[in-house]
Amino acid sequence: MTQAAPRQRNIGLFAGDGKPHTTVDVLVGVTLVLGVLALVTAFFHSLHLLSSWAGLAGIVTGGWGQMISVTTRERVFLVLGLGAAGLGFLLGMAHGGLWGGVIG
């Protein structure tokens, strides 16, 4: 006798365990967006303030997401966002830093 397969309910975007992880999903998205923003703006010397602050915020949100993440799928995307944010932050710091030209 055949049985109907159980319906999948709405689970999180990056969750692999079948449970919703909305907080971590938001942190993954924010970390990825801030990491890409920091990395792209780091290639323009005059945008060092934006790249360094976006990179710092991406590092903080990614670190927080790493501490509360449950599945490997979430951690993979968090590490990608953290890497981009870290590289953007370091390049922004090399071009002038968080306060370069604003103070002093």
C-alpha positions in Angstrom: 0.0 0.0 0.0 1.4 3.4 -1.0 1.4 6.3 1.4 1.6 9.9 0.6 4.9 11.5 1.4 4.8 14.0 4.2 4.6 17.6 3.0 7.6 19.8 3.7 6.6 22.8 5.6 8.3 26.2 5.1 11.8 25.8 6.4 14.6 28.3 6.5 16.6 29.1 3.4 19.9 27.7 4.7 18.6 25.2 7.2 19.3 21.6 6.5 17.7 20.1 9.6 14.1 20.9 8.7 13.6 23.6 11.3 13.3 27.3 10.6 16.3 29.4 11.6 15.1 32.9 10.7 17.6 34.8 12.9 20.5 33.0 11.3 19.0 33.4 7.8 18.8 37.2 8.4 22.4 37.3 9.7 23.6 35.3 6.7 21.9 37.7 4.3 23.2 40.8 6.1 26.7 39.4 6.3 26.8 38.5 2.6 25.4 42.0 1.6 27.9 43.8 3.8 30.8 41.6 2.7 30.1 42.2 -1.0 29.6 46.0 -0.3 32.9 46.2 1.6 34.8 44.2 -1.0 33.5 46.1 -4.0 34.0 49.6 -2.4 37.5 48.6 -1.3 38.7 48.8 -4.8 37.9 52.5 -4.9 40.4 54.6 -2.9 38.0 57.4 -2.1 35.4 55.0 -0.6 37.6 53.7 2.2 35.2 55.0 4.9 32.3 52.9 3.4 34.4 49.8 2.8 36.0 49.8 6.3 32.7 50.4 8.2 30.8 48.0 6.0 33.6 45.4 6.5 33.6 45.9 10.3 29.8 45.6 10.5 30.0 42.4 8.3 32.6 40.9 10.6 30.5 41.6 13.7 27.3 40.2 12.1 29.1 37.2 10.7 30.8 36.4 14.0 27.5 36.6 15.8 25.9 34.3 13.1 28.7 31.8 13.5 28.1 31.6 17.2 24.4 30.9 16.9 24.3 28.9 13.6 23.2 25.3 13.8 23.8 23.7 10.3 26.8 23.5 8.1 24.9 25.1 5.2 24.5 28.3 7.3 28.2 28.3 8.3 29.4 28.0 4.7 27.6 31.1 3.6 28.6 32.9 6.8 32.3 32.1 6.2 32.0 33.4 2.6 30.5 36.7 3.8 33.0 36.9 6.6 35.9 36.5 4.2 34.6 39.2 1.9 33.9 41.5 4.8 37.3 40.9 6.3 39.1 41.6 3.0 37.1 44.7 2.4 37.8 45.9 5.9 41.5 45.4 5.6 41.7 47.1 2.2 39.6 50.0 3.5 42.0 50.3 6.5 44.9 50.3 4.1 43.4 53.1 2.1 42.7 55.4 5.0 40.8 53.6 7.7 37.7 54.2 9.7 38.3 57.8 10.4 40.9 58.7 7.7 40.5 62.4 6.7 37.4 63.0 8.9 39.2 63.5 12.2 42.5 65.3 12.2 
